[in-house]
Amino acid sequence: MSPLTITLLVICGVLLIGIIVLYVLGRKSQKKKEDQDAQIAATAQTMSMLIIDKKKMRLKDAGLPAMVVEQTPKMLRRSKVPIVKAKVGPRIMTLICDAQVFDIIPVKKEVKAIVSGLYITGVRGLRGPIETAPKKKGFKARLMARANAARQELDKDKAEKKKKKA
């Protein structure tokens, strides 16, 4: 066998082993996630709360209890997480929010939230459905919208000129 063939076989073998390892790790993490979701669902309770503020910030800066910060892995302490400050009954609490729920939470409104410990997993409007403000367009989307509008105007002008010539 030539050295090129041996090299290709070794590379294919390493890639195959890598794919198998990633598959096994993925299955394990999927099982962990399912177990965690089951635990969260088991301890969930519905609370009515007034949302004061919501931000994405680091756990250290969020004002969470020291025990929560100590229990999180060191890598996650530096990452930004969705934090919600809400008035639950007479107390003002700092809660961590699910990423999908964070976008639909209205600020300065009263909502019914499904809470598991310090973690908000779901939100419903207390008085009717939750109305969220439309998301702002990015720079590129606004630029494309302007370009499309200008193109449509040019097409209208061309059509008018053709009508005048005819």
Buried (B, 14 or more C-beta within 10 A) or exposed (E): EEEEEEEEEEEEEEEEEEEEEEEEEEEEEEEEEEEEEEEBEEEBEEBEBBBBEBEEEBBEEBEBEEEBBEEBEEEEEEEEBBBBBBEBEEEEBBBBBBEEBBEBBBEEBBBBBBBBEBBBBBBBBBEEEEEEEEEEEEEEEEEEEEEEEEEEEEEEEEEEEEEEEE
